[in-house]
Amino acid sequence: MTPSPVQKIPVAGLFHLGVLYLVWGSTYLAFRLAVGPGGDFQPLWLGALRLLPAALLLLGFALLRGLRVRLTVSEATRLLVSGVLLWALGNGLVLVASQHAYSGYAALMVGATPLWVAGLEAFLNRRLPSPLLITGLLIGLLGVGVLSAPHLDSGSASDLRASVMLFFGPIFWGAGLVYMQRRAVALDPLVVSGYQQLFGGIAFVLLIALFGEAWTAPSTTGWWSWLYLLIFGSLIAYTSFVLALRLLPANLVATYAYVNPVIAVFLGWLILREPLSLWTLAGACLVLLGVAFVFRGRLIQK
């Protein structure tokens, strides 16, 4: 049956997309408040304590709904790999970098994720990207360079480390997304998210042991930020993401890549008084323009 050329956009879908815009955009502020000055949360501990409870809640809810939660070896392997790439490496590097990097800067660097996804897909497909995709990648890379220039020029070792982590974190997250798409499992999204966060949380615990990250008592601000990330970032926003994908076209849902950095920069400026320099504004424009070119190029290729 051919669908009608004019389709209504469900209000419920737009509501969940709005949740995705606001909550995912605000998580960078929560990262900074938790692990930055005054939060006193160690980043690897924050990752573990955020993911493990969320995973148990998601899997427990899946059990109550009668969903299949028992994994085959193949499913467990795929969810383990994607969970480590997405959470322990991708999100983990952003958490560590947020000790020293402004929340807006972190969000803008992560906003370049679609660029890395497009590049990885082109490499794996062994197909040269379209001119539009190449243009978007080059513009986005220029934007990343402009954003990072003040941090690299500061001469501070912590700024340099944060910039390097915020460069590679989105690459690992993008690799996790590509891997998920190419190695999909026939499980309910709640179960997939639960296990990915479970494996990611376990990986954080192993990293704590490996690097010997000591436990320090977080401040009240740190604990509130943790609670926000657990409830809103790991549970509510993910659920809205799943529902938005079911109710809206994927290309419309993908616009969160444009909006989240803008929300994060605004909140960082409003609440933490993070500076908005010309470097930040120019780099933000270039990154968002590059992402727009990449999305447009992918649409044309399809």
C-alpha positions as CSV (number, residue, x, y, z in Angstrom):
1,M,0.0,0.0,0.0
2,T,1.5,3.3,-1.1
3,P,1.6,5.8,1.8
4,S,0.0,9.2,1.4
5,P,2.4,11.8,0.1
6,V,1.3,14.1,2.9
7,Q,1.7,12.6,6.4
8,K,0.8,14.3,9.7
9,I,3.6,14.5,12.2
10,P,2.4,13.1,15.5
11,V,2.3,15.5,18.4
12,A,3.6,12.8,20.7
13,G,6.6,12.3,18.4
14,L,7.4,16.0,18.6
15,F,7.1,15.9,22.4
16,H,9.7,13.1,22.6
17,L,11.9,14.9,20.2
18,G,11.7,18.0,22.4
19,V,12.7,15.9,25.4
20,L,15.7,14.6,23.4
21,Y,16.7,18.1,22.5
22,L,16.6,19.5,26.0
23,V,17.8,16.5,28.1
24,W,20.6,15.4,25.9
25,G,21.7,19.0,25.4
26,S,21.8,19.5,29.2
27,T,23.8,16.4,30.0
28,Y,27.0,18.2,29.2
29,L,26.2,20.7,31.9
30,A,25.5,17.9,34.3
31,F,28.9,16.3,33.4
32,R,30.7,19.5,34.2
33,L,28.8,20.1,37.4
34,A,29.5,16.5,38.6
35,V,33.2,16.1,37.7
36,G,34.3,19.8,37.4
37,P,35.3,22.2,40.2
38,G,32.9,21.8,43.1
39,G,31.3,18.5,42.0
40,D,34.1,16.2,43.4
41,F,32.8,13.2,41.4
42,Q,35.6,11.1,39.9
43,P,34.7,10.6,36.2
44,L,35.1,6.8,36.1
45,W,33.1,6.4,39.3
46,L,30.4,8.6,37.8
47,G,30.2,6.5,34.7
48,A,29.9,3.3,36.7
49,L,27.3,4.6,39.2
50,R,25.3,6.1,36.4
51,L,25.1,3.1,34.1
52,L,24.8,0.1,36.4
53,P,21.6,1.3,38.2
54,A,20.1,2.4,34.9
55,A,20.9,-1.0,33.3
56,L,19.3,-2.9,36.2
57,L,16.2,-0.7,36.1
58,L,15.8,-1.1,32.3
59,L,16.4,-4.9,32.4
60,G,14.1,-5.3,35.4
61,F,11.3,-3.4,33.5
62,A,11.9,-5.5,30.5
63,L,11.4,-8.6,32.6
64,L,8.2,-7.3,34.0
65,R,7.0,-6.7,30.4
66,G,7.8,-10.3,29.5
67,L,10.5,-9.4,27.0
68,R,13.3,-11.8,26.2
69,V,16.4,-10.9,28.1
70,R,18.3,-14.1,27.8
71,L,21.2,-13.6,25.3
72,T,22.8,-15.8,22.8
73,V,26.6,-15.8,22.7
74,S,26.5,-13.8,19.5
75,E,24.1,-11.2,21.0
76,A,26.1,-10.9,24.2
77,T,29.3,-10.3,22.1
78,R,27.7,-7.6,20.0
79,L,26.2,-5.8,22.9
80,L,29.5,-6.1,24.8
81,V,31.4,-4.5,22.0
82,S,28.9,-1.7,21.3
83,G,28.4,-1.0,25.0
84,V,32.2,-0.6,25.6
85,L,32.6,1.6,22.5
86,L,29.6,3.8,23.3
87,W,29.8,4.1,27.0
88,A,33.2,3.2,28.4
89,L,35.3,4.7,25.6
90,G,33.0,7.3,23.9
91,N,31.2,8.7,26.9
92,G,34.0,7.8,29.3
93,L,36.5,10.1,27.5
94,V,34.0,12.9,27.5
95,L,33.5,12.5,31.3
96,V,37.2,12.6,31.9
97,A,37.7,15.6,29.7
98,S,34.8,17.4,31.4
99,Q,37.0,17.8,34.5
100,H,38.9,20.5,32.6
101,A,36.8,21.4,29.5
102,Y,33.8,23.8,29.4
103,S,30.5,22.0,28.9
104,G,29.8,24.0,25.7
105,Y,33.1,23.1,24.2
106,A,32.6,19.4,25.0
107,A,29.1,19.4,23.5
108,L,30.3,21.1,20.3
109,M,33.2,18.5,19.9
110,V,30.7,15.7,20.4
111,G,28.4,17.4,18.0
112,A,30.9,16.4,15.3
113,T,29.9,12.7,15.7
114,P,28.0,12.5,12.5
115,L,31.1,13.5,10.6
116,W,33.0,10.6,12.1
117,V,30.1,8.2,11.4
118,A,30.1,9.3,7.7
119,G,33.8,8.8,7.4
120,L,33.7,5.4,9.1
121,E,30.9,4.2,6.8
122,A,32.7,5.4,3.7
123,F,35.8,3.6,4.8
124,L,34.0,0.3,5.6
125,N,32.0,0.5,2.4
126,R,35.2,1.1,0.5
127,R,33.4,3.8,-1.4
128,L,34.5,7.4,-1.9
129,P,32.1,9.8,-0.2
130,S,30.1,12.1,-2.4
131,P,31.5,15.7,-3.0
132,L,28.9,17.0,-0.6
133,L,29.9,14.6,2.1
134,I,33.6,15.4,1.6
135,T,32.8,19.1,1.8
136,G,30.9,18.5,5.1
137,L,33.7,16.5,6.5
138,L,36.3,19.1,5.7
139,I,34.2,22.0,7.0
140,G,33.5,20.0,10.2
141,L,37.2,19.2,10.7
142,L,38.0,22.9,10.2
143,G,35.4,23.7,12.9
144,V,36.9,21.2,15.3
145,G,40.3,22.8,14.7
146,V,38.9,26.3,15.3
147,L,37.2,25.1,18.5
148,S,40.3,23.5,19.8
149,A,42.8,26.2,18.9
150,P,42.5,28.3,22.1
151,H,42.9,25.1,24.2
152,L,45.9,23.9,22.3
153,D,47.4,27.4,22.4
154,S,47.0,27.7,26.1
155,G,50.0,25.6,26.8
156,S,48.2,23.8,29.6
157,A,48.7,20.0,29.7
158,S,45.2,19.5,31.1
159,D,43.7,21.6,28.2
160,L,45.7,19.6,25.7
161,R,44.6,16.2,27.2
162,A,40.9,17.4,27.3
163,S,41.1,18.4,23.7
164,V,42.6,15.0,22.6
165,M,39.9,13.1,24.6
166,L,37.1,15.2,23.1
167,F,38.5,14.5,19.7
168,F,38.6,10.7,20.1
169,G,35.5,10.3,22.3
170,P,33.1,11.1,19.5
171,I,35.1,8.8,17.2
172,F,34.5,5.8,19.6
173,W,30.9,6.8,20.0
174,G,30.5,7.0,16.2
175,A,32.2,3.6,15.9
176,G,29.7,2.2,18.4
177,L,26.8,3.5,16.4
178,V,28.1,2.1,13.1
179,Y,28.8,-1.3,14.8
180,M,25.2,-1.3,16.2
181,Q,23.8,-0.7,12.8
182,R,25.8,-3.3,11.1
183,R,25.6,-5.9,13.9
184,A,22.0,-5.4,15.0
185,V,20.4,-7.8,17.4
186,A,16.7,-9.0,17.3
187,L,15.9,-7.7,20.8
188,D,13.6,-5.0,22.2
189,P,15.3,-1.6,22.4
190,L,14.9,-1.6,26.2
191,V,16.9,-4.8,26.4
192,V,19.5,-3.6,24.0
193,S,20.0,-0.3,26.0
194,G,20.0,-2.2,29.3
195,Y,22.7,-4.6,28.3
196,Q,24.8,-1.9,26.6
197,Q,24.7,0.2,29.8
198,L,25.4,-2.9,31.9
199,F,28.5,-3.9,29.9
200,G,29.6,-0.2,29.8
201,G,29.2,0.1,33.6
202,I,31.2,-3.1,34.1
203,A,33.9,-1.7,31.8
204,F,34.0,1.4,33.9
205,V,34.5,-0.7,37.1
206,L,37.4,-2.5,35.4
207,L,38.9,0.9,34.3
208,I,38.6,2.1,37.9
209,A,40.6,-0.9,39.0
210,L,43.1,-0.6,36.2
211,F,43.9,3.1,36.7
212,G,43.4,3.1,40.5
213,E,40.9,5.9,40.5
214,A,40.2,6.6,44.2
215,W,36.7,7.2,45.6
216,T,36.2,10.8,46.8
217,A,33.0,11.9,48.5
218,P,31.0,14.0,45.9
219,S,29.4,17.2,46.9
220,T,25.7,17.8,47.0
221,T,26.0,19.3,43.5
222,G,27.8,16.2,42.4
223,W,25.1,13.9,43.7
224,W,22.3,15.9,42.2
225,S,24.1,15.9,38.8
226,W,24.5,12.1,39.1
227,L,20.8,11.7,39.8
228,Y,19.9,13.9,36.9
229,L,22.1,11.8,34.5
230,L,20.7,8.6,35.9
231,I,17.0,9.5,35.6
232,F,16.9,11.9,32.8
233,G,20.0,11.1,30.7
234,S,20.0,7.3,31.0
235,L,16.3,6.5,31.4
236,I,13.9,9.2,30.2
237,A,15.9,10.6,27.3
238,Y,16.7,7.1,25.9
239,T,13.1,6.1,26.1
240,S,12.1,9.3,24.2
241,F,14.8,8.5,21.6
242,V,13.3,5.1,21.0
243,L,9.8,6.4,20.8
244,A,10.7,9.4,18.6
245,L,12.3,6.9,16.2
246,R,9.1,4.9,16.1
247,L,6.9,8.0,15.6
248,L,9.0,10.3,13.4
249,P,11.2,10.0,10.3
250,A,14.7,9.1,11.3
251,N,16.0,12.2,9.5
252,L,13.9,14.4,11.7
253,V,15.1,12.7,14.9
254,A,18.7,13.0,13.7
255,T,18.4,16.8,14.0
256,Y,19.3,16.4,17.7
257,A,22.9,16.5,16.4
258,Y,22.3,20.2,15.5
259,V,20.3,21.2,18.6
260,N,22.2,19.5,21.5
261,P,25.4,21.6,21.1
262,V,23.4,24.8,20.9
263,I,21.4,23.9,24.1
264,A,24.7,23.0,25.9
265,V,26.5,26.2,24.9
266,F,23.5,28.3,26.1
267,L,23.2,26.5,29.4
268,G,26.9,26.6,30.0
269,W,26.9,30.4,29.4
270,L,23.7,30.9,31.5
271,I,24.5,28.8,34.5
272,L,28.2,28.4,34.7
273,R,29.0,31.7,32.9
274,E,31.2,29.9,30.4
275,P,32.7,32.4,28.0
276,L,31.4,32.7,24.4
277,S,34.5,33.7,22.4
278,L,34.8,34.4,18.7
279,W,36.7,31.1,18.4
280,T,33.7,29.2,20.0
281,L,31.1,30.9,17.8
282,A,33.1,30.4,14.6
283,G,33.9,26.8,15.4
284,A,30.3,26.1,16.3
285,C,29.1,27.5,13.0
286,L,31.6,25.4,11.1
287,V,30.8,22.2,12.9
288,L,27.1,22.6,12.5
289,L,27.5,23.6,8.9
290,G,29.7,20.5,8.3
291,V,27.0,18.3,10.0
292,A,24.3,19.8,7.8
293,F,26.4,19.1,4.7
294,V,26.9,15.5,5.8
295,F,23.2,15.0,6.5
296,R,22.3,16.5,3.1
297,G,24.9,14.3,1.4
298,R,23.6,11.2,3.0
299,L,20.0,12.0,1.9
300,I,21.2,12.5,-1.7
301,Q,23.1,9.2,-1.7
302,K,20.1,7.3,-0.5
